Amino acid sequence: MLAARHQPSLVRTALTMTTQAIPLRPAERSRSRAFDYIGLARAHVLAGDLDAADSAAATAIDIAGGVASTRLADRMAELDAELSALGSDPAAQQVRDRLRLFL
């Protein structure tokens, strides 16, 4: 995912790989699953698909609700910062509102 931020041609690869990896993560690995969905949301932001980013962020928040983790909160704050760069875009604001309720 980090590489996709620096090389936009890798965004589709990041989306594909993350989407394929998510079902392979054991259900009991809640924190890791939440990280997966945060990464997916961030990749969707890079791809310009804010509706999909909102869906992935909502799933991450649902999973993270039962997990106490500073690192998860940090990653969600990073996603919020990335969305803030989109200004007043209503779709970006929707995701940010959801993240702020969690944070």
Secondary structure as the mmCIF struct_conf table of DSSP 4:
data_model
#
loop_
_struct_conf.conf_type_id
_struct_conf.id
_struct_conf.beg_label_comp_id
_struct_conf.beg_label_asym_id
_struct_conf.beg_label_seq_id
_struct_conf.end_label_comp_id
_struct_conf.end_label_asym_id
_struct_conf.end_label_seq_id
HELX_RH_AL_P HELX_RH_AL_P1 LEU A 2 HIS A 6
HELX_RH_3T_P HELX_RH_3T_P1 PRO A 8 LEU A 10
HELX_RH_AL_P HELX_RH_AL_P2 VAL A 11 ALA A 21
HELX_RH_3T_P HELX_RH_3T_P2 ILE A 22 LEU A 24
BEND BEND1 ARG A 25 ARG A 25
TURN_TY1_P TURN_TY1_P1 ALA A 27 GLU A 28
HELX_RH_AL_P HELX_RH_AL_P3 SER A 30 ALA A 47
TURN_TY1_P TURN_TY1_P2 GLY A 48 GLY A 48
HELX_RH_AL_P HELX_RH_AL_P4 LEU A 50 ALA A 64
TURN_TY1_P TURN_TY1_P3 GLY A 65 GLY A 66
HELX_RH_AL_P HELX_RH_AL_P5 THR A 70 SER A 84
TURN_TY1_P TURN_TY1_P4 ALA A 85 SER A 88
HELX_RH_AL_P HELX_RH_AL_P6 PRO A 90 PHE A 102
#
